Amino acid sequence: MTKGISPLVASVLLIAITMAIAAILANYVSGLTRQTLGGLPTCIGGSVNYISSAYPQWDYGNSRVIGIVEAQSVPLGGFKFEILLTNSTIINSADTQGLSLAPGSSGTVISSTLPLTRAEISQVRITTNCSNARTDFDSLKN
């Protein structure tokens, strides 16, 4: 006659092995998630605004858009211009200054030279490395 392990001991061993595997997987997944999310900018509550109603402006001499903006609540960088044309097309232009702003600080963002005239531009919006931190579409002020 052969003897096996009792059903109670088998159940306890099965539960213990399952819990050990679950702990190992939870540790791996939480570490991977922390590492992946750690590289994202913290943007909750952040915003960017023009420092005055005089912006955005058109630089007639250089065919560029200029804005002076202020970062609020979070550090911001990666500024870009989304330019809505009168034909409803949107073109993008990166900030040529490479501006990075600490919370509460302001700075000038300047688009690259655009193959456009002022009359072709309907509105402009400035975006940042934080998807929720951007200005509204606004008409050029000059």
C-alpha positions in Angstrom: 0.0 0.0 0.0 1.3 3.4 -0.9 0.7 6.4 1.1 0.2 9.9 -0.3 -0.1 13.3 1.3 -3.3 14.2 2.9 -5.7 16.4 1.0 -5.3 19.2 3.7 -1.5 19.3 3.3 -1.9 19.3 -0.5 -4.3 22.2 -0.4 -2.0 24.2 1.9 1.0 23.6 -0.4 -1.0 24.6 -3.4 -2.1 27.8 -1.8 1.5 28.6 -0.6 2.9 28.0 -4.1 0.2 30.2 -5.7 0.9 33.0 -3.2 4.6 32.8 -3.8 4.2 33.1 -7.5 1.7 36.0 -7.1 4.2 37.9 -4.9 7.0 37.4 -7.4 4.8 38.6 -10.3 3.5 41.6 -8.2 7.0 42.7 -7.4 8.1 42.4 -11.0 5.1 44.3 -12.4 5.3 47.1 -9.8 9.0 47.6 -10.5 8.4 47.7 -14.2 5.5 50.2 -13.9 7.5 52.4 -11.6 10.5 52.4 -14.0 8.2 53.2 -17.0 6.2 56.0 -15.3 9.3 57.5 -13.7 10.4 58.9 -17.1 7.2 60.7 -17.7 6.9 64.4 -16.7 4.7 65.2 -13.7 2.1 67.5 -15.1 -0.9 67.2 -12.8 -2.2 70.7 -12.2 0.3 72.4 -14.6 -0.6 75.0 -17.1 1.1 77.5 -19.4 -0.2 81.0 -20.2 0.9 84.1 -22.1 2.3 86.7 -19.8 0.0 89.3 -21.4 -2.8 89.7 -23.9 -0.2 91.1 -26.3 0.8 87.6 -27.4 1.2 85.6 -29.6 2.8 88.0 -32.0 3.9 87.8 -35.6 7.5 88.8 -36.3 7.2 90.4 -39.7 10.9 90.7 -40.3 11.6 87.0 -39.8 8.3 85.3 -40.5 8.1 83.7 -37.1 5.6 83.5 -34.2 6.7 84.8 -30.8 5.2 84.2 -27.4 6.2 85.0 -23.9 4.8 82.4 -21.6 4.7 81.5 -17.9 4.8 78.0 -16.5 2.4 77.5 -13.6 2.6 74.8 -10.9 5.0 72.4 -12.8 8.3 72.7 -14.8 7.7 72.8 -18.5 9.8 72.3 -21.7 9.5 70.9 -25.2 7.5 74.0 -26.4 6.0 73.7 -29.8 3.7 75.9 -31.9 0.5 74.5 -33.5 -0.4 77.0 -36.3 -4.0 76.9 -37.6 -4.0 78.2 -41.2 -7.0 80.0 -42.8 -7.5 76.9 -45.0 -8.0 74.8 -41.7 -4.7 73.0 -42.0 -2.5 72.8 -38.9 1.3 73.0 -39.1 3.7 72.5 -36.3 6.9 74.3 -35.5 9.3 73.7 -32.6 10.6 76.4 -30.3 14.0 77.5 -31.6 15.1 78.7 -28.1 14.9 75.2 -26.4 13.2 76.9 -23.5 12.7 75.1 -20.2 10.8 76.8 -17.4 10.6 76.3 -13.7 7.2 76.7 -12.0 6.3 80.4 -11.9 9.0 81.5 -14.3 8.5 83.0 -17.8 10.4 83.0 -21.1 10.2 83.7 -24.8 9.3 81.0 -27.3 10.1 81.6 -31.0 9.0 79.4 -33.9 11.3 78.6 -36.7 11.0 80.7 -39.8 7.7 79.9 -41.5 7.0 79.7 -45.3 3.9 81.7 -44.7 2.5 85.2 -44.6 0.7 86.7 -41.6 -2.5 86.6 -43.6 -2.4 82.8 -43.9 -2.5 82.3 -40.2 -5.8 82.0 -38.4 -4.8 81.1 -34.8 -1.8 79.8 -32.8 -1.5 77.5 -29.8 1.6 76.7 -27.8 2.0 73.2 -26.5 4.5 71.7 -24.0 6.0 68.3 -23.0 2.9 68.0 -20.7 -0.1 67.2 -22.9 -2.5 69.0 -20.5 -0.3 72.2 -20.3 -1.0 74.3 -23.4 -2.5 77.6 -24.4 -5.8 77.9 -26.1 -5.8 78.6 -29.8 -5.5 82.4 -30.1 -5.3 85.0 -32.9 -2.0 86.8 -33.5 -2.0 90.2 -31.9 -0.2 92.3 -34.5 
